[in-house]
């Protein structure tokens, strides 16, 4: 399975911060925002990535992430000249996807808690898998309606009268049919290829699975100034209390076996003395003590 990180858009809700750097390069506590979705997919075993952003911002992402080889990954970059909906990503990345299945994650979505995504990646075979997350303001999202047996029966984008409180967060898993489905979409009233329309088509075919995320799972959308601050505060609290880091691609790649202990030692040489380096060093030292990796 391949992974797409969609990190485009104007970031107008974060103005004037986005005059300096794109939304997905803004700091969420101690790391760039894009580290969090990248880490989520690494934890799910994804090694081949395509990052999509604006022509203006792509060089900054390339400077930050490189080709991914330092983390045992492969990262390609594609331009989204003009935002035209989430589903446009499958057209931009068609040659990258090839004949494989694909997961798409939004660059401003932060997830934490449990192994729901990891199990979904491991269990995925065909069709589509999306997730349901209980929110208090479902009218802002794509909303899933369930029947009495817990089966999804409808999905609506930003409904005025939501049929449930379950929103679809910004991580989606699809088989290779998603490319053809995206090609046959018609732009919505706002001129975009809607991801909800993709999900509705899979639902029509009877191949859409919606997994409800459990209580205690955290989904943070860091697309506004307030939510960016809230996400930073949340990450700080978890990291300080637990002595761990959220959204650390080096650690995720190491624990997945994408890089060896020797490679981690070499990687740390390139990181200046700082708390982030100290944490990675402790992760490696702990693995050496336990002889686990």
MIBADREN-831946 format. One record per residue (C-alpha): x, y, z; residue in one letter. Coordinates in nm, 4 decimals. Layout:
<sites>
@c1: X&c2: Y&c3: Z&res: A
...
</sites>
This chain:
<sites>
@c1: 0.0000&c2: 0.0000&c3: 0.0000&res: X
@c1: 0.1183&c2: 0.3493&c3: -0.0853&res: X
@c1: 0.0561&c2: 0.6712&c3: 0.1056&res: X
@c1: -0.0447&c2: 1.0198&c3: -0.0056&res: X
@c1: -0.0072&c2: 1.3235&c3: 0.2189&res: X
@c1: -0.2184&c2: 1.6108&c3: 0.0897&res: X
@c1: -0.0568&c2: 1.9307&c3: 0.2133&res: X
@c1: -0.1890&c2: 2.1932&c3: -0.0256&res: X
@c1: -0.4356&c2: 2.4755&c3: 0.0095&res: X
@c1: -0.3917&c2: 2.8439&c3: 0.0776&res: X
@c1: -0.4123&c2: 2.8172&c3: 0.4555&res: X
@c1: -0.6185&c2: 3.1347&c3: 0.4625&res: X
@c1: -0.7663&c2: 3.0537&c3: 0.8038&res: X
@c1: -0.4166&c2: 3.0753&c3: 0.9519&res: X
@c1: -0.3293&c2: 3.4141&c3: 0.7997&res: X
@c1: -0.0837&c2: 3.5833&c3: 0.8565&res: X
@c1: 0.1150&c2: 3.2772&c3: 0.9724&res: X
@c1: 0.0897&c2: 3.1290&c3: 0.6248&res: X
@c1: 0.2648&c2: 3.4290&c3: 0.4734&res: X
@c1: 0.5824&c2: 3.2768&c3: 0.6165&res: X
@c1: 0.5238&c2: 2.9036&c3: 0.5698&res: X
@c1: 0.2393&c2: 2.6788&c3: 0.4621&res: X
@c1: -0.0126&c2: 2.5492&c3: 0.7127&res: X
@c1: 0.1404&c2: 2.2015&c3: 0.7242&res: X
@c1: 0.4836&c2: 2.3451&c3: 0.8090&res: X
@c1: 0.3560&c2: 2.5361&c3: 1.1117&res: X
@c1: 0.4767&c2: 2.4068&c3: 1.4499&res: X
@c1: 0.2501&c2: 2.1858&c3: 1.6560&res: X
@c1: 0.4287&c2: 2.2102&c3: 1.9899&res: X
@c1: 0.7805&c2: 2.0864&c3: 1.9043&res: X
@c1: 0.7497&c2: 1.9536&c3: 1.5485&res: X
@c1: 0.6286&c2: 2.0674&c3: 1.2061&res: X
@c1: 0.2636&c2: 1.9763&c3: 1.1529&res: X
@c1: 0.3412&c2: 1.7425&c3: 0.8621&res: X
@c1: 0.5444&c2: 1.5161&c3: 1.0929&res: X
@c1: 0.2234&c2: 1.3963&c3: 1.2574&res: X
@c1: 0.0372&c2: 1.2555&c3: 0.9542&res: X
@c1: 0.3660&c2: 1.1201&c3: 0.8176&res: X
@c1: 0.4260&c2: 0.9344&c3: 1.1431&res: X
@c1: 0.0709&c2: 0.7985&c3: 1.1484&res: X
@c1: 0.1259&c2: 0.6308&c3: 0.8126&res: X
@c1: 0.4731&c2: 0.5044&c3: 0.9033&res: X
@c1: 0.3219&c2: 0.3423&c3: 1.2128&res: X
@c1: 0.0822&c2: 0.1667&c3: 0.9764&res: X
@c1: 0.3715&c2: 0.0188&c3: 0.7790&res: X
@c1: 0.3651&c2: 0.2608&c3: 0.4835&res: X
@c1: 0.7047&c2: 0.3205&c3: 0.3227&res: X
@c1: 0.6257&c2: 0.4784&c3: -0.0171&res: X
@c1: 0.4885&c2: 0.8324&c3: -0.0041&res: X
@c1: 0.3727&c2: 1.1056&c3: -0.2353&res: X
@c1: 0.3421&c2: 1.4512&c3: -0.0814&res: X
@c1: 0.1201&c2: 1.6930&c3: -0.2722&res: X
@c1: 0.1424&c2: 2.0668&c3: -0.2150&res: X
@c1: 0.1501&c2: 2.4003&c3: -0.3942&res: X
@c1: 0.4339&c2: 2.4860&c3: -0.6346&res: X
@c1: 0.5402&c2: 2.7589&c3: -0.3907&res: X
@c1: 0.5606&c2: 2.5309&c3: -0.0860&res: X
@c1: 0.6965&c2: 2.2079&c3: -0.2345&res: X
@c1: 1.0649&c2: 2.3156&c3: -0.2106&res: X
@c1: 1.0192&c2: 2.3721&c3: 0.1644&res: X
@c1: 0.8754&c2: 2.0256&c3: 0.2146&res: X
@c1: 1.1599&c2: 1.8790&c3: 0.0118&res: X
@c1: 1.4092&c2: 2.0657&c3: 0.2285&res: X
@c1: 1.2424&c2: 1.9312&c3: 0.5430&res: X
@c1: 1.1799&c2: 1.5698&c3: 0.4440&res: X
@c1: 1.4200&c2: 1.5028&c3: 0.1586&res: X
@c1: 1.3675&c2: 1.1798&c3: -0.0316&res: X
@c1: 1.2825&c2: 0.9939&c3: 0.2909&res: X
@c1: 1.5817&c2: 0.7613&c3: 0.2672&res: X
@c1: 1.7156&c2: 0.8712&c3: 0.6072&res: X
@c1: 1.4051&c2: 0.7091&c3: 0.7579&res: X
@c1: 1.3975&c2: 0.4084&c3: 0.5264&res: X
@c1: 1.1213&c2: 0.5657&c3: 0.3166&res: X
@c1: 1.0677&c2: 0.6840&c3: -0.0381&res: X
@c1: 0.9035&c2: 1.0257&c3: -0.0754&res: X
@c1: 0.7956&c2: 1.1752&c3: -0.4070&res: X
@c1: 0.6556&c2: 1.5249&c3: -0.4550&res: X
@c1: 0.3753&c2: 1.6443&c3: -0.6805&res: X
@c1: 0.2292&c2: 1.9896&c3: -0.7450&res: X
@c1: -0.1309&c2: 2.0885&c3: -0.6884&res: X
@c1: -0.1349&c2: 2.4075&c3: -0.8912&res: X
@c1: -0.4867&c2: 2.4967&c3: -0.7813&res: X
@c1: -0.6870&c2: 2.3376&c3: -0.4988&res: X
@c1: -0.9779&c2: 2.1488&c3: -0.6529&res: X
@c1: -1.0850&c2: 1.9072&c3: -0.3810&res: X
@c1: -0.9283&c2: 1.6224&c3: -0.1835&res: X
@c1: -1.0156&c2: 1.3651&c3: -0.4512&res: X
@c1: -0.7995&c2: 1.5553&c3: -0.6991&res: X
@c1: -0.5017&c2: 1.4006&c3: -0.5200&res: X
@c1: -0.5705&c2: 1.0641&c3: -0.6862&res: X
@c1: -0.5461&c2: 1.2235&c3: -1.0307&res: X
@c1: -0.2276&c2: 1.4104&c3: -0.9451&res: X
@c1: -0.0700&c2: 1.0954&c3: -0.7996&res: X
@c1: -0.2046&c2: 0.8458&c3: -1.0561&res: X
@c1: 0.1371&c2: 0.7378&c3: -1.1818&res: X
@c1: 0.2649&c2: 0.7129&c3: -0.8238&res: X
@c1: -0.0258&c2: 0.4892&c3: -0.7200&res: X
@c1: 0.0197&c2: 0.2594&c3: -1.0190&res: X
@c1: -0.1713&c2: -0.0620&c3: -0.9570&res: X
@c1: -0.1508&c2: -0.0493&c3: -0.5784&res: X
@c1: -0.3996&c2: 0.0298&c3: -0.3058&res: X
@c1: -0.3521&c2: 0.3681&c3: -0.1414&res: X
@c1: -0.4171&c2: 0.5579&c3: 0.1777&res: X
@c1: -0.4613&c2: 0.9342&c3: 0.1803&res: X
@c1: -0.4119&c2: 1.1477&c3: 0.4886&res: X
@c1: -0.4666&c2: 1.5216&c3: 0.5197&res: X
@c1: -0.1586&c2: 1.7163&c3: 0.6194&res: X
@c1: -0.3385&c2: 1.9156&c3: 0.8909&res: X
@c1: -0.4970&c2: 1.6176&c3: 1.0708&res: X
@c1: -0.3366&c2: 1.4814&c3: 1.3870&res: X
@c1: -0.4336&c2: 1.1429&c3: 1.5304&res: X
@c1: -0.3319&c2: 0.9775&c3: 1.8543&res: X
@c1: -0.4357&c2: 0.6723&c3: 2.0533&res: X
@c1: -0.4814&c2: 0.3018&c3: 1.9972&res: X
@c1: -0.4034&c2: 0.0877&c3: 1.6949&res: X
@c1: -0.7217&c2: 0.1301&c3: 1.4898&res: X
@c1: -0.5387&c2: 0.2581&c3: 1.1821&res: X
@c1: -0.2613&c2: -0.0016&c3: 1.2014&res: X
@c1: -0.5158&c2: -0.2844&c3: 1.2144&res: X
@c1: -0.7153&c2: -0.1298&c3: 0.9301&res: X
@c1: -0.4046&c2: -0.1175&c3: 0.7094&res: X
@c1: -0.3140&c2: -0.4763&c3: 0.7950&res: X
@c1: -0.6666&c2: -0.6076&c3: 0.7340&res: X
@c1: -0.7345&c2: -0.4126&c3: 0.4153&res: X
@c1: -0.7886&c2: -0.6165&c3: 0.0992&res: X
@c1: -1.0328&c2: -0.4415&c3: -0.1326&res: X
@c1: -1.2971&c2: -0.1700&c3: -0.1500&res: X
@c1: -1.2632&c2: 0.1275&c3: 0.0827&res: X
@c1: -1.2191&c2: 0.1822&c3: 0.4553&res: X
@c1: -1.2958&c2: 0.5120&c3: 0.6252&res: X
@c1: -1.3545&c2: 0.5982&c3: 0.9881&res: X
@c1: -1.6247&c2: 0.7498&c3: 1.2032&res: X
@c1: -1.5364&c2: 0.9865&c3: 1.4871&res: X
@c1: -1.7956&c2: 1.1255&c3: 1.7295&res: X
@c1: -1.8028&c2: 1.5072&c3: 1.7209&res: X
@c1: -2.0298&c2: 1.7756&c3: 1.8657&res: X
@c1: -2.0428&c2: 1.9788&c3: 1.5427&res: X
@c1: -2.0996&c2: 1.7257&c3: 1.2632&res: X
@c1: -2.2352&c2: 1.9886&c3: 1.0238&res: X
@c1: -1.8736&c2: 2.0898&c3: 0.9541&res: X
@c1: -1.7770&c2: 1.7496&c3: 0.8122&res: X
@c1: -1.8756&c2: 1.4545&c3: 0.5998&res: X
@c1: -2.1286&c2: 1.2724&c3: 0.8191&res: X
@c1: -2.2000&c2: 0.8984&c3: 0.8307&res: X
@c1: -2.5471&c2: 0.7621&c3: 0.9027&res: X
@c1: -2.5667&c2: 0.4117&c3: 1.0520&res: X
@c1: -2.8571&c2: 0.1670&c3: 1.0635&res: X
@c1: -2.9663&c2: -0.0270&c3: 1.3719&res: X
@c1: -2.6970&c2: -0.2880&c3: 1.3042&res: X
@c1: -2.4194&c2: -0.0310&c3: 1.2902&res: X
@c1: -2.3837&c2: -0.0482&c3: 0.9109&res: X
@c1: -2.3221&c2: 0.2737&c3: 0.7191&res: X
@c1: -2.6197&c2: 0.3630&c3: 0.5002&res: X
@c1: -2.5399&c2: 0.7192&c3: 0.3910&res: X
@c1: -2.2669&c2: 0.9847&c3: 0.3887&res: X
@c1: -2.3382&c2: 1.3549&c3: 0.3456&res: X
@c1: -2.0961&c2: 1.6442&c3: 0.3095&res: X
@c1: -2.1550&c2: 1.9276&c3: 0.5575&res: X
@c1: -2.5283&c2: 1.8568&c3: 0.6015&res: X
@c1: -2.7526&c2: 2.1233&c3: 0.7490&res: X
@c1: -2.9403&c2: 1.8529&c3: 0.9412&res: X
@c1: -2.6809&c2: 1.5827&c3: 1.0278&res: X
@c1: -2.8179&c2: 1.2291&c3: 1.0615&res: X
@c1: -2.5565&c2: 1.1367&c3: 1.3214&res: X
@c1: -2.2682&c2: 1.2828&c3: 1.5183&res: X
@c1: -2.0104&c2: 1.0699&c3: 1.3372&res: X
@c1: -1.7765&c2: 1.2634&c3: 1.1124&res: X
@c1: -1.5289&c2: 1.1113&c3: 0.8674&res: X
@c1: -1.1764&c2: 1.2263&c3: 0.9648&res: X
@c1: -0.9004&c2: 1.2905&c3: 0.7145&res: X
@c1: -0.7593&c2: 0.9429&c3: 0.6639&res: X
@c1: -0.8962&c2: 0.7177&c3: 0.3897&res: X
@c1: -0.7953&c2: 0.3747&c3: 0.2553&res: X
@c1: -0.8860&c2: 0.2674&c3: -0.0977&res: X
@c1: -0.8190&c2: -0.0050&c3: -0.3482&res: X
@c1: -0.6941&c2: 0.0820&c3: -0.6955&res: X
@c1: -1.0468&c2: 0.1536&c3: -0.8202&res: X
@c1: -1.0232&c2: 0.4950&c3: -0.6550&res: X
@c1: -0.8328&c2: 0.6364&c3: -0.9523&res: X
@c1: -1.1104&c2: 0.5561&c3: -1.1992&res: X
@c1: -1.3743&c2: 0.6740&c3: -0.9526&res: X
@c1: -1.1937&c2: 1.0085&c3: -0.9149&res: X
@c1: -1.1668&c2: 1.0423&c3: -1.2922&res: X
@c1: -1.5433&c2: 1.0091&c3: -1.3277&res: X
@c1: -1.6364&c2: 1.2571&c3: -1.0562&res: X
@c1: -1.8095&c2: 1.5800&c3: -1.1466&res: X
@c1: -1.7090&c2: 1.8951&c3: -0.9578&res: X
@c1: -1.9406&c2: 1.9939&c3: -0.6758&res: X
@c1: -2.1194&c2: 2.3274&c3: -0.6491&res: X
@c1: -1.8021&c2: 2.4761&c3: -0.5043&res: X
@c1: -1.6001&c2: 2.3464&c3: -0.7989&res: X
@c1: -1.4195&c2: 2.0656&c3: -0.6169&res: X
@c1: -1.3813&c2: 1.6903&c3: -0.6533&res: X
@c1: -1.5252&c2: 1.5895&c3: -0.3174&res: X
@c1: -1.3829&c2: 1.3001&c3: -0.1175&res: X
@c1: -1.7340&c2: 1.2375&c3: 0.0136&res: X
@c1: -1.8433&c2: 1.1647&c3: -0.3447&res: X
@c1: -1.5720&c2: 0.8978&c3: -0.3642&res: X
@c1: -1.6958&c2: 0.7409&c3: -0.0420&res: X
@c1: -2.0571&c2: 0.7542&c3: -0.1608&res: X
@c1: -1.9599&c2: 0.5668&c3: -0.4777&res: X
@c1: -1.7929&c2: 0.2907&c3: -0.2746&res: X
@c1: -2.1028&c2: 0.2829&c3: -0.0538&res: X
@c1: -2.3216&c2: 0.2469&c3: -0.3656&res: X
@c1: -2.1068&c2: -0.0467&c3: -0.4765&res: X
@c1: -2.1413&c2: -0.2101&c3: -0.1359&res: X
@c1: -1.7657&c2: -0.2078&c3: -0.0712&res: X
@c1: -1.7340&c2: 0.0733&c3: 0.1852&res: X
@c1: -1.6424&c2: -0.0107&c3: 0.5431&res: X
@c1: -1.6782&c2: 0.2527&c3: 0.8142&res: X
@c1: -1.4947&c2: 0.1786&c3: 1.1380&res: X
@c1: -1.5971&c2: 0.3808&c3: 1.4392&res: X
@c1: -1.3000&c2: 0.5088&c3: 1.6338&res: X
@c1: -1.3125&c2: 0.4321&c3: 2.0067&res: X
@c1: -1.3521&c2: 0.6684&c3: 2.2989&res: X
@c1: -1.0176&c2: 0.8064&c3: 2.4041&res: X
@c1: -0.8906&c2: 0.8279&c3: 2.0477&res: X
@c1: -0.7872&c2: 1.1824&c3: 1.9580&res: X
@c1: -0.8470&c2: 1.3528&c3: 1.6240&res: X
@c1: -0.7206&c2: 1.7098&c3: 1.5993&res: X
@c1: -0.7749&c2: 1.9287&c3: 1.2939&res: X
@c1: -0.5105&c2: 2.2014&c3: 1.3173&res: X
@c1: -0.6475&c2: 2.4221&c3: 1.0411&res: X
@c1: -0.7306&c2: 2.7353&c3: 1.2418&res: X
@c1: -0.5332&c2: 2.9468&c3: 1.4868&res: X
@c1: -0.7400&c2: 2.8206&c3: 1.7806&res: X
@c1: -0.7198&c2: 2.4542&c3: 1.6808&res: X
@c1: -0.3464&c2: 2.4899&c3: 1.6142&res: X
@c1: -0.2977&c2: 2.6184&c3: 1.9674&res: X
@c1: -0.5208&c2: 2.3450&c3: 2.1112&res: X
@c1: -0.3292&c2: 2.0763&c3: 1.9215&res: X
@c1: 0.0019&c2: 2.2094&c3: 2.0551&res: X
@c1: -0.1318&c2: 2.2108&c3: 2.4108&res: X
@c1: -0.2618&c2: 1.8546&c3: 2.3723&res: X
@c1: 0.0681&c2: 1.7249&c3: 2.2344&res: X
@c1: 0.2630&c2: 1.9022&c3: 2.5081&res: X
@c1: 0.0457&c2: 1.7490&c3: 2.7791&res: X
@c1: 0.0790&c2: 1.3941&c3: 2.6440&res: X
@c1: 0.4524&c2: 1.4249&c3: 2.5887&res: X
@c1: 0.5308&c2: 1.5777&c3: 2.9256&res: X
@c1: 0.3207&c2: 1.3330&c3: 3.1247&res: X
@c1: 0.4129&c2: 1.0210&c3: 2.9331&res: X
@c1: 0.7758&c2: 1.0912&c3: 2.8523&res: X
@c1: 0.7049&c2: 1.0034&c3: 2.4885&res: X
@c1: 0.6781&c2: 1.1949&c3: 2.1650&res: X
@c1: 0.3818&c2: 1.2052&c3: 1.9292&res: X
@c1: 0.4595&c2: 1.2462&c3: 1.5608&res: X
@c1: 0.8249&c2: 1.1410&c3: 1.5635&res: X
@c1: 0.9009&c2: 0.9797&c3: 1.2236&res: X
@c1: 1.2482&c2: 0.8683&c3: 1.3314&res: X
@c1: 1.1064&c2: 0.6647&c3: 1.6178&res: X
@c1: 0.8210&c2: 0.5242&c3: 1.4088&res: X
@c1: 1.0579&c2: 0.4157&c3: 1.1306&res: X
@c1: 1.2935&c2: 0.2581&c3: 1.3852&res: X
@c1: 1.0167&c2: 0.0633&c3: 1.5568&res: X
@c1: 0.8874&c2: -0.0549&c3: 1.2183&res: X
@c1: 1.2329&c2: -0.1866&c3: 1.1340&res: X
@c1: 1.2731&c2: 0.0532&c3: 0.8419&res: X
@c1: 1.6070&c2: 0.1701&c3: 0.9853&res: X
@c1: 1.8596&c2: -0.0177&c3: 1.1965&res: X
@c1: 2.0247&c2: 0.0862&c3: 1.5220&res: X
@c1: 2.3412&c2: 0.1674&c3: 1.3281&res: X
@c1: 2.1453&c2: 0.3873&c3: 1.0886&res: X
@c1: 1.9802&c2: 0.5611&c3: 1.3833&res: X
@c1: 2.3213&c2: 0.6328&c3: 1.5336&res: X
@c1: 2.4298&c2: 0.7848&c3: 1.2021&res: X
@c1: 2.1080&c2: 0.9850&c3: 1.1796&res: X
@c1: 2.1582&c2: 1.1344&c3: 1.5260&res: X
@c1: 2.5004&c2: 1.2654&c3: 1.4289&res: X
@c1: 2.3222&c2: 1.5022&c3: 1.1875&res: X
@c1: 2.0798&c2: 1.6330&c3: 1.4521&res: X
@c1: 2.2058&c2: 1.9201&c3: 1.6714&res: X
@c1: 2.2093&c2: 1.8861&c3: 2.0478&res: X
@c1: 1.8502&c2: 1.9457&c3: 2.1565&res: X
@c1: 1.5618&c2: 1.7800&c3: 2.3394&res: X
@c1: 1.4480&c2: 1.6096&c3: 2.0191&res: X
@c1: 1.7873&c2: 1.4445&c3: 1.9721&res: X
@c1: 1.7980&c2: 1.3430&c3: 2.3377&res: X
@c1: 1.4621&c2: 1.1702&c3: 2.2998&res: X
@c1: 1.5675&c2: 0.9740&c3: 1.9916&res: X
@c1: 1.8896&c2: 0.8742&c3: 2.1663&res: X
@c1: 1.6865&c2: 0.7420&c3: 2.4604&res: X
@c1: 1.4607&c2: 0.5414&c3: 2.2259&res: X
@c1: 1.7647&c2: 0.3752&c3: 2.0722&res: X
@c1: 1.9310&c2: 0.3222&c3: 2.4109&res: X
@c1: 1.6172&c2: 0.1578&c3: 2.5460&res: X
@c1: 1.6045&c2: -0.0750&c3: 2.2451&res: X
@c1: 1.9661&c2: -0.1685&c3: 2.3040&res: X
@c1: 1.8955&c2: -0.2411&c3: 2.6698&res: X
@c1: 1.5979&c2: -0.4594&c3: 2.5845&res: X
@c1: 1.7699&c2: -0.6026&c3: 2.2759&res: X
@c1: 1.4427&c2: -0.5713&c3: 2.0919&res: X
@c1: 1.5549&c2: -0.4068&c3: 1.7694&res: X
</sites>
